[in-house]
Amino acid sequence: MKRFLLLSLLFLSGMMAYGQKYAYVNSQQILEKMPEYQEAQRKLDQLSEQWQKEIEEKYADIEKMWQAYQKEKILLPEEERQKREDDIAIKERAVKDLQKQRFGVNGELFQKRQELIKPIQEKVFKAIKDVAEQGGYTFIFDKANSAFILYADPKADKTDAVMKKLGL
């Protein structure tokens, strides 16, 4: 009786697994074909370059201050030396804070990326969901950034179906 139950359970679980359909997409390939993604990426790149240039200029100013201080250091009284060193350190901290504010984990660039890219990703996700529902797929994996997919049958690739759904 136990064997019969065990075999029945294995048979049913096998049937359930057999009934599931799997597919995959390459989200990076989809995004790269979307003009709105390319435009958002261009805006982010411009913003990043602008902020990076601003920070580099501030570091260059600090370097000039440091070099000027080094030249005059011997001639300055102790109080003036300490004041100049403190000024340089304060400016350097301010630039590092600015760099963190702009490029940090939750910095302005990250927030701008969320603002520009998230709606596009949601549009792609909706198209993937529609393809999954229409095709009866239980799972659709993303091949773009996955180290877990070691092999994928090209017949299971639904990237083109999603791009068609998006009008690309």
C-alpha positions as CSV (number, residue, x, y, z in Angstrom):
1,M,0.0,0.0,0.0
2,K,2.9,2.4,0.9
3,R,4.5,1.6,-2.5
4,F,1.3,2.3,-4.3
5,L,0.9,5.7,-2.6
6,L,4.5,6.6,-3.2
7,L,4.3,5.6,-6.9
8,S,1.0,7.5,-7.2
9,L,2.5,10.6,-5.7
10,L,5.6,10.4,-7.9
11,F,3.3,9.9,-11.0
12,L,1.1,12.9,-10.1
13,S,4.1,15.2,-9.4
14,G,5.6,14.1,-12.7
15,M,2.4,14.9,-14.5
16,M,2.2,18.3,-12.8
17,A,5.8,19.1,-13.8
18,Y,5.2,17.9,-17.3
19,G,2.2,20.2,-17.6
20,Q,4.2,23.3,-16.9
21,K,5.6,25.3,-19.8
22,Y,8.9,27.2,-19.5
23,A,10.3,29.9,-21.7
24,Y,13.0,32.6,-21.6
25,V,13.6,36.1,-22.9
26,N,16.6,38.3,-23.2
27,S,15.5,41.5,-21.5
28,Q,18.7,43.3,-22.5
29,Q,18.1,42.6,-26.2
30,I,14.5,43.9,-25.8
31,L,15.6,47.1,-24.0
32,E,18.3,47.8,-26.5
33,K,15.7,47.8,-29.3
34,M,13.4,50.3,-27.5
35,P,14.0,53.9,-28.6
36,E,12.7,55.2,-25.2
37,Y,15.2,53.1,-23.4
38,Q,18.0,54.4,-25.6
39,E,16.9,58.0,-25.0
40,A,16.7,57.4,-21.2
41,Q,20.2,55.8,-21.3
42,R,21.5,58.8,-23.3
43,K,20.1,61.2,-20.7
44,L,21.6,59.3,-17.9
45,D,25.0,59.2,-19.6
46,Q,24.9,63.0,-20.2
47,L,23.9,63.6,-16.6
48,S,26.6,61.3,-15.3
49,E,29.3,63.0,-17.5
50,Q,28.2,66.4,-16.4
51,W,28.3,65.5,-12.7
52,Q,31.6,63.7,-13.1
53,K,33.1,66.8,-14.8
54,E,31.9,69.0,-12.0
55,I,33.5,66.7,-9.3
56,E,36.8,66.5,-11.2
57,E,36.9,70.3,-11.5
58,K,36.4,70.6,-7.7
59,Y,39.2,68.1,-7.1
60,A,41.4,70.0,-9.4
61,D,40.7,73.2,-7.4
62,I,41.6,71.3,-4.2
63,E,44.8,70.1,-5.8
64,K,45.7,73.7,-6.8
65,M,45.0,74.8,-3.2
66,W,47.2,72.0,-1.9
67,Q,50.1,72.9,-4.2
68,A,49.9,76.6,-3.3
69,Y,49.8,75.7,0.3
70,Q,52.9,73.4,-0.1
71,K,54.8,76.3,-1.7
72,E,54.0,78.7,1.1
73,K,53.9,76.3,4.0
74,I,57.4,77.2,5.2
75,L,56.7,80.9,5.3
76,L,53.3,80.6,7.1
77,P,52.8,80.9,10.9
78,E,51.5,77.7,12.6
79,E,48.0,79.1,13.0
80,E,47.7,80.0,9.2
81,R,49.1,76.6,8.3
82,Q,46.5,74.8,10.4
83,K,43.7,77.1,9.0
84,R,44.7,76.3,5.4
85,E,45.0,72.6,6.0
86,D,41.5,72.6,7.6
87,D,40.1,74.6,4.7
88,I,41.5,72.0,2.2
89,A,40.2,69.1,4.3
90,I,36.7,70.7,4.5
91,K,36.6,71.3,0.8
92,E,37.8,67.7,0.1
93,R,35.1,66.3,2.5
94,A,32.5,68.5,0.7
95,V,33.5,67.1,-2.7
96,K,33.4,63.5,-1.4
97,D,29.9,64.2,0.0
98,L,28.8,65.6,-3.3
99,Q,30.2,62.5,-5.1
100,K,28.3,60.3,-2.7
101,Q,25.2,62.4,-3.1
102,R,25.3,62.1,-6.9
103,F,26.8,58.6,-7.4
104,G,26.1,56.8,-4.2
105,V,24.0,53.7,-3.7
106,N,20.8,55.8,-3.3
107,G,22.2,58.9,-5.0
108,E,20.7,61.2,-7.5
109,L,21.9,59.1,-10.5
110,F,20.3,56.0,-9.0
111,Q,17.1,57.9,-8.4
112,K,17.1,59.4,-11.9
113,R,17.7,55.9,-13.3
114,Q,14.7,54.7,-11.4
115,E,12.6,57.6,-12.7
116,L,13.6,57.1,-16.3
117,I,14.1,53.3,-16.6
118,K,11.4,51.9,-14.3
119,P,8.4,52.8,-16.5
120,I,10.2,51.2,-19.5
121,Q,10.9,48.0,-17.5
122,E,7.3,47.9,-16.3
123,K,6.2,48.1,-20.0
124,V,8.5,45.2,-20.9
125,F,7.3,43.2,-17.8
126,K,3.7,43.7,-18.9
127,A,4.5,42.5,-22.4
128,I,6.3,39.4,-21.0
129,K,3.4,38.7,-18.7
130,D,1.0,39.0,-21.7
131,V,3.1,36.6,-23.8
132,A,3.3,34.2,-20.8
133,E,-0.5,34.3,-20.3
134,Q,-1.2,33.9,-24.0
135,G,1.2,31.0,-24.4
136,G,0.3,29.3,-21.2
137,Y,3.8,29.5,-19.7
138,T,4.3,28.9,-16.0
139,F,7.7,30.5,-15.9
140,I,9.6,32.9,-18.1
141,F,13.2,33.3,-17.2
142,D,15.5,36.3,-18.1
143,K,18.6,35.1,-19.9
144,A,20.2,38.5,-20.0
145,N,21.6,38.7,-16.5
146,S,21.2,35.1,-15.3
147,A,24.2,33.0,-14.4
148,F,21.7,30.1,-13.7
149,I,20.7,29.3,-17.2
150,L,23.5,27.1,-18.5
151,Y,21.6,25.9,-21.6
152,A,18.4,27.1,-23.2
153,D,16.7,25.6,-26.2
154,P,16.2,28.3,-28.8
155,K,12.6,27.1,-29.4
156,A,11.9,28.3,-25.8
157,D,13.2,31.9,-26.6
158,K,10.2,34.3,-26.5
159,T,12.3,37.4,-26.9
160,D,10.9,38.1,-30.4
161,A,7.3,37.5,-29.2
162,V,7.8,40.1,-26.5
163,M,9.4,42.6,-28.9
164,K,6.5,42.0,-31.3
165,K,4.1,42.7,-28.4
166,L,5.9,46.0,-27.8
167,G,5.8,46.9,-31.5
168,L,9.5,46.6,-32.0
